Amino acid sequence: MKTVGIVPNHDKEAAMNFVGELVSFLKEKDCNVALTYKIAEITGFEELGVTKYELYSKSDFIIVLGGDGTLLDTGRKAAKYGTPLLGINMGTLGFLASADVSEVRETIERVLDGDYKLEKRLMLEAEIVSETDSPKKYNAVNDVCITRGVFTKITGYSIYVNDEYLATFRADGVIISTPTGSTAYNLSAGGPVLKPDIGCMAITPICAHSLHSRSIVISADDTVRIEADFGSNGDVIMSMDGQTSVILNNGDTINVRKSANSMNIIKTNIRSFYEILRKKLISKGE
């Protein structure tokens, strides 16, 4: 008997309301269902409540109800356990989702029958090396962004790849993106779209004060070092997937490299990356 976790976007009423229907369907399929204690209490399924550790580590797979943001947040938490994620789009874009709500039953049946493909998405590890504190590490699925604060003047970002100096951008910030994240902030900043199964990263300046600053694509096996020169001008912030952030101290060095973990996404349809790209991004602008 499989154990299936459910992680809804608790800020979306539609996602929370759909939990009950999903629980009933999974029980019909002889599955154990797991919810965090908080979600179990809100939805009235207290008997299904488990700790977050149990949800992420003991589930055979996790159904994520929401948009790409919910899937990214769940992906970072589940990555170290290798738990596969099945994204059900209840947001606006749903670029990472495996199916829409109308396809839920058919999609879950295919997963339970073993009729699916598992995509391992490259993740990033960002390490802050401080002059005054021990190193701190953070994980990201889409991107690591180093950006100036609201009232901070334009900042210089010196970029090194494998300890070799590459360039200095005077810009609002710099994005280190995975192929998965290439269609997110990286794309908005003028960076390239990267196919998810390519082993690479993109370095993209944000609003660079230059006529010649362009994105640079490097190997996923490279290590990027960023040194931000902001002095007493204000704050510089490092954010992961646009969801978690830390304020940097002057003199901090950021090392970004491929994480030892990956986000495992369940895919049940035969739509290619290019079809999804065309339908989700290209055709919307036509």
FIROTI-966879 format. One line per 8 residues: number of its first residue (from 1); their letters; for each residue y, x, z of N, C-alpha, C. Coordinates in steps of 0.1 Angstrom, whole numbers, m for minus. Each point is the difference from the previous one (the first is absolute). Layout:
// residues N
NUM	A	Y/X/Z/Y/X/Z/Y/X/Z | ...
//
This chain:
// residues 286
1	MKTVGIVP	m12/8/0/12/m8/0/12/9/0 | 9/m3/m9/13/8/m2/10/m4/10 | 8/9/5/12/m3/8/12/2/m9 | 8/m11/m1/12/0/m8/12/m1/8 | 9/9/0/13/m1/7/10/m7/m9 | 9/m7/7/11/m7/m7/13/5/6 | 9/5/m9/13/4/5/11/m8/m9 | 6/m10/6/10/m7/m7/14/5/3
9	NHDKEAAM	9/m2/m9/14/3/3/5/m11/10 | 2/4/12/3/m10/11/14/m6/m2 | 8/6/m9/14/m5/m3/0/m10/m11 | m12/m2/m7/m1/m9/m11/m8/m13/5 | 7/m11/0/m7/m12/5/m12/m3/m9 | 1/2/m13/m11/m3/m9/m12/8/3 | 2/13/3/m11/9/3/m7/m4/13 | 8/m4/10/m5/m4/13/m8/m13/m1
17	NFVGELVS	5/m9/m8/m6/m13/m2/m13/1/m7 | m1/11/m9/m12/2/m8/m12/6/8 | 3/5/12/m11/7/8/m11/m10/3 | 3/m12/4/m10/m10/3/m9/m3/m11 | 5/m2/m12/m8/m3/m12/m9/12/m3 | 5/12/2/m8/12/m3/m11/2/10 | 3/m2/13/m10/1/11/m12/m10/m3 | 3/m12/m4/m10/m10/m3/m9/4/m12
25	FLKEKDCN	7/5/m10/m8/5/m12/m9/12/3 | 5/9/8/m8/12/4/m12/m4/9 | 2/m9/8/m11/m5/9/m11/m7/m9 | 5/m7/m10/m10/m6/m9/m8/10/m7 | 5/12/m2/m7/11/m6/m7/9/10 | m2/m5/12/m7/7/11/6/13/3 | 14/1/1/7/12/3/5/m1/15 | 0/11/7/8/1/12/15/2/m4
33	VALTYKIA	9/m6/7/14/1/m3/7/6/12 | 9/10/m3/8/7/11/15/m2/m3 | 7/m3/11/14/m1/m1/6/8/12 | 12/6/m1/5/6/12/3/m11/11 | 0/4/12/2/m10/11/13/m9/m3 | 10/7/m4/13/m7/m3/m1/m11/m10 | m6/4/m12/m2/m10/m10/m10/m11/3 | m10/4/8/m10/m10/4/6/m10/9
41	EITGFEEL	9/4/9/6/m10/9/10/m9/m8 | 8/6/m9/9/m8/m8/m7/m11/m8 | m11/4/m6/m7/m9/m10/m10/m9/7 | m2/2/13/m10/m9/7/m14/4/m1 | m3/13/m4/m13/5/m1/m3/11/11 | 3/m3/13/m1/10/10/m13/7/1 | m11/m8/m4/m13/6/1/m3/11/m10 | 9/1/m10/m2/11/m10/9/12/3
49	GVTKYELY	7/0/11/9/11/3/m7/13/4 | 5/11/m6/m5/13/3/12/10/2 | m2/12/4/10/10/1/3/4/m14 | 12/7/m2/4/5/m13/m10/11/m4 | m4/8/10/m10/10/m3/m13/m6/m6 | m5/m10/7/m12/m7/m5/2/m6/m14 | 11/m6/m2/3/m6/m13/m1/10/m11 | 7/11/2/1/10/m11/m12/9/m1
57	SKSDFIIV	m7/2/11/m12/9/m1/m13/m6/m2 | m1/m13/4/m13/m7/0/m2/m10/m12 | 11/m3/m6/m1/m10/m11/m7/7/m12 | m8/m7/m8/m6/5/m12/11/0/m11 | 9/m9/0/12/0/m8/10/m9/7 | 13/2/m4/11/m8/6/7/m7/m11 | 2/m13/2/8/m9/m10/14/0/5 | 9/5/m9/14/1/4/8/m12/m8
65	LGGDGTLL	6/m8/8/8/m12/m5/14/3/0 | 7/2/m11/14/3/m1/4/7/m13 | 10/7/1/5/8/m12/m4/14/1 | 6/9/m8/m3/14/0/3/6/13 | 11/m4/7/4/6/12/m11/m2/11 | m6/m12/1/m10/m2/10/m12/9/m3 | m3/2/m13/m12/8/m4/3/15/3 | 12/4/m2/4/14/4/m1/3/14
73	DTGRKAAK	5/m10/8/m1/2/15/m14/0/5 | m9/m9/m5/m14/0/3/m7/12/m5 | 4/5/m12/m6/12/m5/1/12/8 | 12/2/5/3/12/9/m9/m1/13 | m2/m12/5/m7/m2/13/m15/1/m3 | m5/m4/m11/m14/0/m3/m5/13/m6 | 9/8/m5/m4/12/m8/m10/9/7 | 3/3/13/m8/10/7/m14/m5/3
81	YGTPLLGI	m3/m13/m2/m13/m5/2/m7/m3/m13 | 8/2/m11/m6/m2/m14/m4/m15/m3 | 6/m9/8/m3/m14/m3/6/m5/m12 | m8/m6/m9/6/m6/m13/9/m12/3 | 10/m2/m9/9/m11/1/0/m9/m12 | 0/m13/2/0/m9/m11/14/m8/1 | 9/3/m9/13/m5/1/1/m14/m7 | 5/m10/7/2/m13/m6/15/m2/m1
89	NMGTLGFL	6/m1/m11/14/m1/m2/6/m13/4 | 9/1/10/8/m12/5/15/4/0 | 3/11/m7/14/4/m1/6/m2/m14 | 9/8/m3/7/m2/m13/m6/9/m11 | m3/13/2/m4/9/m10/m16/1/0 | m5/4/11/m15/1/1/m6/10/m9 | 7/11/m2/m5/11/m9/m14/5/5 | m2/1/13/m12/6/5/m11/m10/3
97	ASADVSEV	3/m12/0/m10/m11/4/m11/m1/m10 | m12/m4/5/m12/m2/m9/0/m13/m6 | 7/m10/6/m1/m14/m5/11/m8/6 | 3/m11/m7/9/m10/5/m7/m10/9 | 7/m9/7/m6/m10/9/m10/m9/m8 | 4/m3/m12/m9/m9/m8/m13/6/m3 | m2/13/1/m12/7/m3/m8/4/12 | 4/m4/12/m6/6/12/m15/m2/1
105	RETIERVL	m4/m12/m1/m15/m3/2/m8/8/m10 | 3/m1/m13/m7/8/m10/0/15/3 | 11/5/4/2/14/3/m9/4/12 | 1/m7/11/m8/3/12/m15/m1/m4 | m4/m10/m7/m15/m1/m4/m4/13/m8 | 8/4/m8/m3/12/m8/m1/13/9 | 9/1/10/m1/11/9/m13/m1/8 | m3/m11/5/m12/m2/9/m13/3/m8
113	DGDYKLEK	1/m3/m14/m11/3/m8/m1/15/m5 | 10/7/4/1/14/m4/5/3/m14 | 6/m11/m6/6/1/m13/15/4/0 | 2/13/3/14/4/1/1/15/m2 | 12/5/m2/2/15/m1/9/4/12 | m2/12/5/8/5/11/10/11/m5 | 13/m2/1/9/9/m4/5/8/12 | m1/13/m1/5/9/11/14/4/m4
121	RLMLEAEI	10/m4/7/14/3/m3/5/12/9 | 5/10/m7/6/11/7/10/m3/10 | 0/6/12/10/m2/10/7/13/3 | 12/m1/6/7/12/4/1/2/15 | 0/13/4/3/4/14/13/7/0 | 9/m5/8/13/6/2/1/6/14 | 3/13/0/1/7/13/14/5/3 | 5/m3/11/13/5/4/m1/12/9
129	VSETDSPK	5/11/m5/0/13/8/14/2/6 | 0/m1/13/13/1/7/2/13/7 | 13/4/2/3/12/7/m2/m2/15 | 0/m13/4/0/m2/15/m12/m9/5 | m8/m4/m9/m11/m9/4/m13/4/m8 | m11/m5/5/m13/2/m7/0/m8/m13 | m8/4/m10/m1/m7/m13/m5/m14/2 | 6/m9/m8/m4/m14/0/m5/m4/m14
137	KYNAVNDV	m10/m8/m1/m6/m4/m13/0/m15/m2 | 2/m4/m12/1/m14/m4/m8/m2/m13 | m5/m12/m2/m7/m3/m13/8/m10/m8 | m2/1/m13/6/m10/m10/m9/m2/m11 | 1/m12/m5/m8/m4/m12/9/1/m13 | 12/m5/1/9/0/m12/8/13/m1 | 7/2/11/10/11/m1/5/5/13 | 5/12/0/8/5/11/14/2/m5
145	CITRGVFT	10/m6/7/14/2/m5/8/6/11 | 8/10/m5/10/6/9/14/m4/m5 | 7/m7/8/13/m6/m5/11/2/10 | 12/0/m4/12/1/9/2/m13/7 | 6/0/12/3/m12/7/12/m7/m7 | 3/m12/5/11/m8/m6/13/7/m1 | 4/7/10/13/6/0/m1/15/m1 | m11/5/m5/m2/15/m2/5/3/m14
153	KITGYSIY	7/12/m2/4/4/m13/m12/5/m8 | 3/1/m13/m11/5/m9/m6/13/5 | m13/1/m1/m7/11/7/m8/9/m10 | m1/12/3/m8/9/m8/m15/1/4 | m9/m2/m9/m14/0/3/m7/11/m8 | m4/11/7/m7/11/m7/m15/m3/0 | m5/2/m12/m14/m4/m2/m8/13/m3 | m11/1/7/m10/11/m2/m14/m6/m3
161	VNDEYLAT	m7/6/m9/m13/m4/m3/m10/12/2 | m9/m2/10/m9/11/4/8/12/4 | 11/m2/7/9/10/5/8/7/m11 | 0/m4/m12/8/5/m11/12/m9/m2 | 12/6/0/12/m8/m1/0/m7/m14 | 3/m13/0/1/m7/m13/14/m4/m4 | 7/m7/9/13/m5/m3/7/m5/12 | 13/m2/m1/8/m6/10/7/m12/m6
169	FRADGVII	m2/m12/6/7/m12/m5/11/m3/10 | 12/m3/m5/10/m6/8/0/m15/m3 | m5/m7/9/m3/m14/m3/0/m9/13 | m2/m13/m3/m2/m9/12/m13/2/7 | m10/6/m7/m13/2/5/m10/5/m10 | m12/1/4/m11/4/m8/m13/m7/3 | m7/m4/m10/m13/m8/2/m11/9/m4 | m11/1/8/m12/6/m3/m10/m12/m2
177	STPTGSTA	m5/m3/m12/m7/m12/m3/m15/3/m4 | m9/m9/4/m13/1/m5/m1/m8/m13 | m10/0/m8/m2/m9/m11/2/m14/3 | m6/m4/12/1/m14/4/14/m4/3 | 8/9/5/14/m3/3/9/2/m11 | m5/5/m12/9/3/m11/7/m12/m6 | m6/m12/3/6/m12/m5/9/m7/10 | 2/7/11/9/m6/11/14/7/m1
185	YNLSAGGP	4/6/11/13/6/1/2/11/m10 | m11/7/m3/1/11/m10/4/m5/m13 | m5/m12/m4/3/m6/m13/15/m4/0 | 5/m6/11/14/m5/1/9/12/m1 | m4/12/5/8/12/0/m1/7/m13 | m7/m5/m10/m1/6/m13/m12/9/m2 | m9/0/9/m12/8/0/m10/m6/m10 | m11/8/m3/m10/m4/m10/m10/m9/7
193	VLKPDIGC	m6/m8/m9/m12/m8/4/m12/8/m1 | m8/1/10/m12/8/0/m13/m8/1 | m10/2/m8/m12/m7/1/m7/3/14 | m5/m10/7/m5/2/13/m11/10/2 | m8/3/m10/m11/9/1/3/14/m3 | 13/3/m3/4/14/m3/3/7/13 | m4/12/1/2/8/12/13/7/0 | 11/m7/3/13/7/0/10/m7/9
201	MAITPICA	11/6/1/11/m6/8/13/2/m8 | 10/m9/2/13/1/m7/11/3/11 | 8/10/m4/12/3/8/12/m6/m7 | 7/m10/6/11/m7/m7/12/0/8 | 11/6/m5/13/m1/8/6/m14/m1 | 7/m4/11/7/m13/0/15/2/m2 | 5/m6/m11/14/1/m3/6/14/1 | m7/9/m7/4/15/0/14/1/m6
209	HSLHSRSI	8/9/6/14/3/m5/m2/11/m11 | m6/m3/m11/m3/10/m10/m3/m7/m13 | 2/7/m11/m4/m5/m13/m14/4/m4 | m6/9/8/m13/6/m4/m11/m3/10 | 2/m7/11/m11/m2/9/m9/m11/m5 | m13/4/0/m10/m9/m6/m13/1/10 | m8/m10/m2/m13/0/8/m9/11/m5 | m8/5/9/m9/11/m3/m14/m5/5
217	VISADDTV	m10/1/m8/m14/m4/3/m8/13/3 | m6/0/12/m8/11/4/m14/m4/4 | m9/10/2/m14/m3/4/0/m6/14 | m10/m9/2/m3/m5/13/m4/10/10 | m5/12/m5/m4/10/9/11/9/4 | 12/m2/m5/12/8/4/6/m5/13 | 7/9/7/7/m4/12/15/1/m3 | 8/m10/3/14/0/m2/7/2/13
225	RIEADFGS	10/9/0/8/2/12/14/m4/m3 | 6/m8/9/14/m5/m2/8/5/12 | 11/6/m4/10/4/10/13/m7/m3 | 5/m8/10/12/m8/m2/12/7/7 | 10/3/m7/12/6/6/11/m10/2 | 0/m6/12/10/m10/3/9/3/11 | m2/11/7/9/5/10/4/m11/10 | 13/m2/2/5/m10/9/5/m12/m7
233	NGDVIMSM	m4/m2/m13/5/m10/m8/m5/m14/4 | m11/m1/7/m6/m13/4/m15/1/1 | m7/m11/m3/m14/m1/2/m7/2/m14 | m12/6/1/m9/0/m11/m13/m6/5 | m6/m9/m8/m11/m8/4/m12/2/m9 | m12/1/6/m13/1/m7/m7/m14/2 | m3/m6/m11/m7/m13/0/m14/1/m7 | m9/m8/4/m14/0/m6/m2/m14/m5
241	DGQTSVIL	m1/m2/m13/m2/m13/m7/11/m10/3 | 11/5/4/11/m9/3/m2/m9/12 | m10/4/9/m4/m9/11/1/7/13 | m2/13/1/2/7/12/10/12/m2 | 8/3/9/9/11/m2/3/8/13 | 5/12/m2/4/9/11/13/7/m4 | 8/2/10/13/8/m3/m3/14/2 | 4/8/m10/m2/15/0/11/7/7
249	NNGDTINV	m3/11/6/9/9/6/4/11/m10 | 13/5/1/4/10/m9/m9/13/3 | m5/5/m11/m9/12/1/m15/m4/m1 | m3/m13/0/m14/m5/m2/m4/3/m14 | m13/4/m1/m6/2/m14/m11/m11/m1 | m1/m5/m12/m10/m11/m4/m10/6/m9 | m13/m1/4/m11/4/m9/m7/m12/m4 | m1/m2/m13/m8/m12/m6/m11/5/m8
257	RKSANSMN	m12/m5/4/m12/4/m7/m10/m12/m2 | m10/2/m7/m11/m11/m1/m6/m2/13 | m2/m12/4/m7/m4/13/m15/2/m2 | m6/3/11/m15/0/0/m6/m14/m2 | 8/m10/3/m5/m14/m1/5/m6/m13 | m6/m11/m4/4/m7/m12/0/m15/3 | 8/m8/m7/m1/m14/1/m10/m6/m10 | m10/m7/5/m11/m5/m8/3/m15/m4
265	IIKTNIRS	2/m2/m12/4/m14/m5/m12/m5/m8 | m4/m13/3/m10/m7/m7/6/m6/m12 | m7/2/m12/5/m6/m12/m12/m8/m6 | 2/m13/m3/m11/m8/m6/3/m4/m14 | 12/2/m5/3/m5/m13/0/12/m10 | 0/m3/m13/m1/10/m10/13/3/m6 | 11/m5/6/13/3/m5/3/15/1 | 5/6/m10/3/14/0/13/3/7
273	FYEILRKK	3/12/3/13/4/6/11/m4/m9 | m2/2/m13/11/m3/m10/3/m15/m1 | m11/m8/1/2/m14/m1/8/m5/13 | m4/5/11/8/m3/13/14/4/m1 | 2/13/m6/14/5/m1/8/m9/m9 | m6/m4/m11/7/m9/m10/4/m13/6 | m10/m6/7/3/m14/6/9/0/12 | m2/10/8/8/0/13/14/6/m2
281	LISKGE	1/10/m9/13/7/0/7/m1/m14 | m7/3/m11/6/1/m13/5/m14/m5 | m9/m9/1/3/m14/m6/10/m7/8 | 2/4/13/10/m7/8/14/4/m5 | 1/11/m6/14/5/m4/3/m4/m15 | m10/m6/m6/2/m4/m15/7/m14/m1
//
